[in-house]
């Protein structure tokens, strides 16, 4: 199995002067779900090279065993140093794609035409995809082959209004994930703030927050294996 992981290249938290980027747990937890299962992982980002880490995601209260493992893993750090440019990747080379979150994707991946077209190509090919936390926002312009918004009438989750309020960034982010999904006609599912929560609907798997990233990766792995086993025919939905 070959998995593409798409990471933000955006490092500015609006006009606050503070840094943002990808959330470390949301990269590390799924990375090891895939790696420990023997899956081939390719990291990509809009600009290529080393993507920016949200510094808050590496503060003591946010660290986990897997974030510490990732930091100390020379191979993982080498992978992170050389993310491929998003405009160079092709859906045909991968079985699935996973989008870690962090606040960065709200500014770049949500509007990036290469990202939008890439997700659309996975869906058109009948391949399951997964996004977590703020990367649910990267779906806002994605359409199905028949021109319908991907999230319309789909059950999804992502970083909630309550969680955004909890981190004090409601007025800073360009949009609220929960509100945007509802505005686009999605059915937004959520649990209490910071609880792990994963939703599957057709070809789309979404996770609510950082703690949902590992479970979302496990859900994705199981779904891809189920879909690609002999006798199962992939189709867009």
C-alpha positions in Angstrom: 0.0 0.0 0.0 1.2 3.5 -0.8 -0.1 6.5 1.2 0.4 10.2 0.4 0.3 12.6 3.3 -0.3 16.2 2.5 1.0 18.8 4.9 0.5 22.6 5.0 3.3 25.0 4.0 1.7 28.0 5.7 3.4 29.4 8.8 1.6 32.7 9.7 -1.3 32.7 12.1 -3.4 35.4 10.4 -2.1 38.9 11.3 -1.2 38.0 14.8 2.6 37.8 14.1 2.5 34.3 15.6 3.6 31.2 13.9 1.5 28.2 12.9 1.8 25.2 10.6 1.0 21.5 10.9 0.1 20.0 14.3 2.8 17.5 15.3 0.5 14.8 16.7 -1.7 14.8 13.6 1.4 14.0 11.5 3.2 11.6 13.9 0.2 9.4 15.0 -1.0 8.5 11.5 2.6 8.3 10.2 3.3 5.5 12.6 0.0 3.8 11.9 1.1 3.6 8.3 4.8 2.9 8.9 4.3 0.2 11.5 2.0 -1.6 9.1 4.7 -1.6 6.4 3.0 1.0 4.3 5.0 3.2 2.0 4.5 6.8 3.0 5.3 9.9 0.9 5.0 13.4 2.4 4.0 16.3 0.2 3.4 20.0 0.8 2.5 23.0 -1.5 6.0 24.4 -1.4 8.0 21.2 -0.8 10.9 20.9 1.6 10.5 21.2 5.3 7.0 22.3 6.3 6.4 24.6 9.2 5.6 23.0 12.6 3.1 24.8 14.8 5.3 25.5 17.8 2.4 25.0 20.2 2.0 21.4 19.1 5.4 20.7 20.5 4.9 22.2 23.9 5.0 19.8 26.9 1.2 19.5 27.2 0.8 18.6 23.6 3.6 15.9 23.4 2.8 12.2 23.2 4.9 9.1 22.9 4.4 9.2 19.2 5.5 12.9 18.8 8.6 12.1 20.8 9.3 9.1 18.7 8.8 11.1 15.5 11.3 13.8 16.8 13.9 11.2 17.6 13.4 9.2 14.4 16.1 10.1 11.8 14.2 8.5 9.0 11.0 10.4 9.8 13.0 13.7 10.1 14.6 13.0 6.7 11.1 12.4 5.2 10.0 15.7 6.7 13.0 17.6 5.3 12.2 16.5 1.7 8.5 16.7 1.3 7.7 16.7 -2.4 6.0 19.6 -4.1 2.2 19.1 -4.2 2.1 20.0 -7.9 4.4 17.1 -8.7 2.3 14.3 -7.2 -0.1 12.1 -9.1 -3.1 10.3 -7.7 -2.4 7.3 -9.8 0.8 6.6 -7.8 -1.0 6.2 -4.5 -3.7 4.1 -2.9 -5.0 6.8 -0.7 -4.2 10.3 0.7 -4.3 11.6 4.3 -4.4 15.2 5.3 -3.0 16.1 8.8 -4.3 19.3 10.3 -3.0 22.3 12.3 -4.2 25.8 11.6 -2.0 26.2 8.5 -4.3 24.3 6.1 -7.0 26.9 6.7 -4.9 29.4 4.7 -3.2 27.4 2.0 -4.7 23.9 1.5 -8.2 25.2 1.7 -7.6 27.4 -1.4 -4.7 25.5 -3.2 -5.8 24.4 -6.7 -3.3 21.6 -6.8 -4.8 20.2 -3.5 -8.3 20.6 -4.7 -7.6 18.9 -8.0 -5.7 16.1 -6.2 -8.6 15.3 -3.9 -11.0 15.4 -6.8 -8.9 12.9 -8.7 -8.8 10.5 -5.8 -12.6 10.7 -5.5 -13.1 10.3 -9.2 -10.8 7.2 -9.1 -13.0 5.7 -6.3 -10.2 5.9 -3.7 -10.9 6.6 -0.1 -9.4 9.7 1.5 -9.0 11.0 5.0 -8.7 14.5 6.5 -8.5 15.5 10.2 -9.1 18.6 12.3 -8.6 21.9 10.4 -7.8 20.0 7.2 -11.5 19.3 6.8 -11.5 22.9 5.6 -9.4 21.7 2.7 -12.6 20.1 1.3 -14.5 23.4 1.0 -14.0 23.8 -2.8 -13.7 20.1 -3.7 -16.3 18.7 -6.1 -17.4 15.2 -7.2 -17.2 14.2 -10.8 -20.8 15.3 -11.4 -20.0 18.8 -10.1 -21.6 18.6 -6.7 -19.7 19.8 -3.6 -18.0 16.7 -2.1 -19.3 17.5 1.4 -22.9 18.3 0.4 -25.2 15.8 2.2 -22.1 14.0 3.6 -21.6 13.3 7.3 -18.3 14.9 8.3 -16.4 16.1 11.3 -13.5 18.5 12.0 -12.3 21.0 14.5 -15.4 22.3 16.1 -16.5 25.8 16.9 -16.2 25.0 20.6 -12.6 23.7 20.2 -11.7 26.9 18.2 -13.2 29.0 20.9 -11.2 27.0 23.4 -7.9 27.9 21.8 -9.0 31.5 21.4 -8.7 31.7 17.6 -12.3 32.1 16.5 -11.7 35.7 15.3 -8.3 34.9 13.7 -9.0 31.9 11.4 -10.3 32.7 7.9 -13.4 30.6 8.6 -14.7 28.2 11.2 -14.6 24.5 10.0 -17.9 23.6 11.6 -19.8 26.6 10.3 -18.3 26.2 6.8 -19.2 22.6 6.5 -22.8 23.4 7.6 -23.0 26.2 5.1 -21.9 23.9 2.3 -24.7 21.4 3.1 -22.7 18.8 5.1 -24.1 17.0 8.1 -21.6 18.0 10.8 -21.0 15.4 13.5 -19.1 16.1 16.7 -18.4 14.9 20.2 -17.3 16.9 23.3 -14.3 19.1 22.8 -11.0 17.1 22.4 -12.7 13.7 22.4 -11.5 11.4 19.6 -14.1 11.2 16.9 -14.0 9.7 13.4 -16.7 9.7 10.7 -16.9 7.6 7.6 -19.2 8.4 4.7 -18.6 6.9 1.3 -15.1 7.6 0.1 -14.6 10.3 2.9 -13.1 9.7 6.4 -12.9 12.7 8.7 -11.5 13.2 12.2 -12.5 15.9 14.7 -9.3 16.9 16.3 -5.6 16.0 17.0 -6.6 13.0 19.2 -8.7 11.7 16.2 -5.7 11.5 13.8 -4.4 8.1 14.8 -7.9 6.6 14.9 -8.7 8.2 11.5 -5.5 6.6 10.1 -6.5 3.2 11.4 -10.0 3.6 10.0 -8.5 4.6 6.6 -6.2 1.6 6.6 -9.0 -0.8 7.3 -11.2 0.8 4.7 -8.6 0.7 1.9 -7.8 -3.0 2.7 -11.5 -3.9 2.6 -12.0 -2.0 -0.6 -9.0 -3.5 -2.4 -9.5 -7.1 -1.4 -10.3 -9.6 -4.2 -13.9 -9.4 -5.3 -14.5 -5.8 -4.2 -15.0 -3.3 -6.9 -14.1 0.3 -6.2 -16.6 3.0 -7.2 -17.0 6.7 -6.6 -19.6 7.7 -4.0 
